[in-house]
Amino acid sequence: MKHLTEYRDPHLVEQYATEIRHLATRPWNIMEVCGGQTHSLVKNGILQLLPPEVNMVHGPGCPVCVTPLHMIDKAIWLAEQPNMILCSFGDMLRVPGSRKSLLEAKAAGADVRILYSPLEAVKVAKDNPNKEVVFFAVGFETTAPANGMSVLHAHQLGVKNYSILTSHVLVPPAIEAVMNDPEARINAFLAAGHVCTIMGIDEYFPIAEQYKIPIVVTGFEPVDLLQGILMAVRQLEKGEHRVENQYSRVVRPGGNPAARNIIDRAFQVTDREWRGIGTIPMSGWELNDDLSGYDANRKFNVPQEKAPESTECIAGQVLKGIKKPFDCPQFGKKCTPSNPLGAPMVSSEGACAAYYYMRFEN
């Protein structure tokens, strides 16, 4: 890659869009997995360039969006404990729990700190030996290496007052859950390029074969997405179901061996609840048993109270691609980024927020 502008070239964009319009002869539902892909599709007007036959479905591709209410409540409970420092990426602070958000807990006096790296949290713990420091570890496979490395680093340094509250979710099981949902009607997937940069593409071959669906790994720029959509439509029109790698400038078949080694050393697979979807078996990571002393959930015996979702929010149907954000009666009315009913509106990568900003602020 020489210049980013090469992947925003309007001539290439129009060329791919024209090819898609000429090629698509039947209705196809293509789900982009990642919220970053959703935002790029909306922000760059790509949805308007596609023919009526190609319907882009916005999947559960935002880890903030699928973090369940009770996990937010756990983070808030920890933040409000005496002698506790709760660290997090900034995108989690405004996500509403069942009663409040981390930002509201911070305003009420809790020591909640926004960091750019979990390794910073290890330093905070080292500098504050009389306090417990917890990092709220949320994300797909992309953020897992850094979160795992922070624990391994703390263990190596002998820093005992550091732990992570883990809410990692995995993409392949989510794709299978969508395909197994009787309401979903998905014909192909655009897999998230940043996830595959870490994990590679091998996990997608059995899914494509089992469900007879094309899976195309893409980047996030307009040219990336339109080329990926074109590759998916070509397969669909030919009746094929292969895994293709549009994002080959970044994604290698085996992923990043060093990052995967850290994941293997730090984490083990577990069942995970997804907000708006429910529990997906073996769809998340938690710390390995030999690192349980760094698992905040186990270390502090955090209460696990279930919290009901808003009855007015259709986030679950949006996250599964069954409905669009504007199908919600409260979209842009009672539910806005400043007053969200559900995580897809509050998160910067949520589908509802993407539609809101492009529809009301442009």
N, C-alpha and C positions, 0 to 999 in steps of 0.2 A: 504494500500500500504506500503510494507516494503522498497523496493528499486526500484529506477527508472529502473534499469537494467532488472527487471522482465518484463517490458513492451517493452523491446528491445531484448528479448530472441530469438536467431536465430532458436532454435528448434520449439518454438511456432509459429514463423513467417512462417517457412516452413510447419508446420502442417496445419495452416489455409490456406496458399496458395494452398497446395495440395488438401484440401477439396473443395476449390473454383473451382479448375481446374476440379475435378471429378463431381462437382454438376452442373456447368453451361452447359446447352445444347443448349441455344439460345442466340442471341445477346442482351445484356442489357446495357443501358446507365445509369450510376449512377453518380449523381452530388454531389460533396462535396461542402458544402455551404461556408466554411471558408477558407481564404487564408492560415491560419496556417496549416490546413489539406493538402492543395495543396503542400505547401513547404515540409511537412513531406513525402508525397507520392513521390515527386520528389527526395528529398535529400536521402531518404533511399532506393531508387531503387524499391519501391513497384510496380510501374507501369510495370516494367519488369517481375515481378513475376506473374502477372495476366494473365489468358488465353485470347486469342483473342476475346472471346465472351463477356468479361467484359471490357467496355470502360468507364474510369473515365473522367467525364466532369467537368471542373473547373468553378465554378459559381461566382456570384458577391459577394464573401465573404470577401472583403477587404474594410473597410470603407474609407481608404485613396483613394483607387482606384475609388470609386463611388462618392467621393466628387466633385461636378461640378466645372467647371472652374470659374464661377461667384462667387462661395463661396470663392475660393482661392483669387480672386480679391478683395472681400470684406475685407478679413483679411489683405491683403496688404494695401488697402486704409486706414483701421483703424491704421495700424502700422505706416503709414506715416503722421498721423495727429499730430499737435503740442501737447506736453505734454501728449503723449500716450505711454504706455508700453504694448506691445502685447506678451502674453505668450502662449506657445504651447508645445505639445510633440514634440520630435525631428523628428518623421517620417513625419511631415507635412512641414518641412522647404524647402525640395528640390522639392516638388511637383510643377510642373510648372503651373502658371496661364496663362492668355492670353498674358501677356507681360513679366512677370518676376516671380520669386519665392520669398517666404519670406526670403530665405537665401540671395538673391540678394538685397532685400530691406534692410536687416540687414547690408550688406556690404556697402550700400550707406548711412548708418547713422541712420536708424530706430532702435528704442530700442526694439528689438525682443529677447525674453529670452526663453531658453529651460528649461522646468521644468519636474519633475517626477510625480507631483500631482497637481491638481487644487487647493487644499488647500494651497499649497505654494503660488499660485497667490493671494489668499486672504491676506496672510501675506505681500506680495509685495505691495498690495494696502494699507494696514494698515500702512506700513512703508513709503509710498509715498503719503501722503494725498493731495498734490498739483497736482497729476497726475491722469489720468484715466488709469485703468488697465483692459485689456480684455483678457480672456482666450479663446482660439480657441477650442471649445468643439466638437470634432469629434469622432465618434465611433458607434458601434452597442450598443445593450442593456448592454453589458459588462461594458462599461465605464460610463454609465449614472448615476449610484448611486453616484460615486465620484464627477462628475460634478454637479449633483443636490445638493449634500451635501455642496459643496463650496458656492453655492448661499444661501442655508438655513443658513449656518454658517455666511456668510457676513451679511445677514439680521439680524441675532441674535445679532451680534456685532455692528450693526449700521454702517457698512462700506458702504458708498454710492458711492464710486469711483471705485467699482468693477462691472464687468458684464461679460457675456459669449456670444460668437458668436456660436450659436448652429447649428450643422449639424449632428444630430443623425438620424440614419436610423435603421429600424426594419426588422428582418429576415423573419417572416412569410409572410408579404405582398410581399416580394421579391420572395419567393417560388411560390406564387400564380401568380405573374407576369410572371415568367418563364414558368409556366404550361399553361398560357393563350397565350403565344407567339406562333403563328402558325409555326415558324421556329424551335422551340425547340422540341426535341424528348427525353424527360427524363422519365425513368421508375422508378427511386427511388432516394431518397435523403439521404445523411449523414448530419444530423443537427449538428451544432457547439456546442460542449460540454460546452464551457465557457459561451455562451449566455444562454443555458438552466440551467446552474448553478444559474444564476440570476433569470430567468423567469419561470423555470420549463418546463414541456412538454405539458401542457393542450392545448396550442394554436395549436398544431400540429394534434390533433385528428380530428377536422373537415376538415382539409386540406387533410389528408390521406383518409378520407371517401369520400370527394367530388371528388377528382381526381383519386381515386383508386390506390394510390401509397404507397409503403412502405417508412417510414421515420425512420431512425435509428440514435439516438443520439450517437456520438462517442467522444472519446478523441483524442489525437494528436500523440501518440506514435505509432510505427509500429504495435505492437500487437493490440492496440485499433482499428486502421484503418482496418486491415485485418479481425479482428473479426467482425467489423461493416459491412464490405463488404460481408462477409460470411452470416451474418444475413439477409442482404438485398437480396442476391441471393437466399437464401432458400425461402424467401417469394415470390419472383418473380417466381421461378420455381413451386411453389405450387399455384400460382394465388391469393396470399393473399395481403392485404394492411393494415398493422397495424403500430402503433408507438411502437418502442422498444428502450430501454435505455441501450446501451452497457456501458455507462460511469456512471454506478450506484454508483461507489465508490465516486463520487463527486456530481452528479446531483440527486436532490430529485424531486419527481413529482411536488411539489408546489414551487420549486425554493428556493430562499432566502427571507423569509418574511420581514426581516429588510431592505434589499436592495430595494425590491419592494415597501415598504412603503415610502422610500425616493423618488423614482420615481413618485409615485402617488401624493406626496406633491409638487413636483417641476415641473412636466411636464404635457403637454396635447398633444394628438395625432394631427398630421397635415399632409397635403400632402407634399411630399418631392421629389425633383428632384434627380435622380441618374445619375451620369456621364456615358455616353455611352448607357443609357437605356431610359431615359426620366422620366417624372413625374409618380410616383406610388401613387395612392390615399391612404391616411391614413397610410403612411409608414415611418413616422418620428415623432420626438418629438420636441416641442418648449416649452419654459417656460410658466407656467400658467399665466393667465392674472394678478393675484394679485402679481406676481413677475416681471411684465413687466419692472420695473425700473432697473432690472438686465439683461435685454435682449439687448445686444449691437446693434442688428439690428434695434430695435425700438428706443433705447436711442439716437443713433447718426444719425438716418435716413440715413443709409448706402445706397449709390447708388446701383441700381439693374440692371446693364447692362449685357445683354446676350453676351456671347463670343463663337464664333464658334470653334468647335473641328478641329484638324488637319485632312485634307482630306486624308492623307496617313496612318492614324492610324485606325486599326480595333478593338480598345479597346471594343467598344460596343458589337461586335460579340463574342469577347473572354469572356467578363463578363457574357454574356447570355449563354455561353457554346456551341455556334454554331460553332466556330472555335477554333483551338489550336493556341498558340502563334507562333509556327513556320509556320503557314499558312500565316502569314503576310509577304509581300515582303520586308518590312523594318526591320524585326526582325534580330538583330545582325549586321545590316549594318548601316543604318541611325539612327535606334533606339537602344540605349544601355542604361544601367543604368547611365552612365555619360552624355548621351545626349538623354533623353527620349522624345518620341513623345507623349506618353500617360501615365497616372498614373499607369497602371499595370506593367510598366517597372521601374518606379522610386520608387515605394513603396517596402519596404522590404518584404511585404506579397503578392505582385502582382504575378499573374501567369506568366507573361512575364519575370519578374525578376528571378523567380524560375527556369524557363527553361534556361534562359541565364546563370546563375551562374553554373548550373549543366552541361550544354552543353559546355561552353567555358572556364570554370575555373577549371574543374576537370580533 
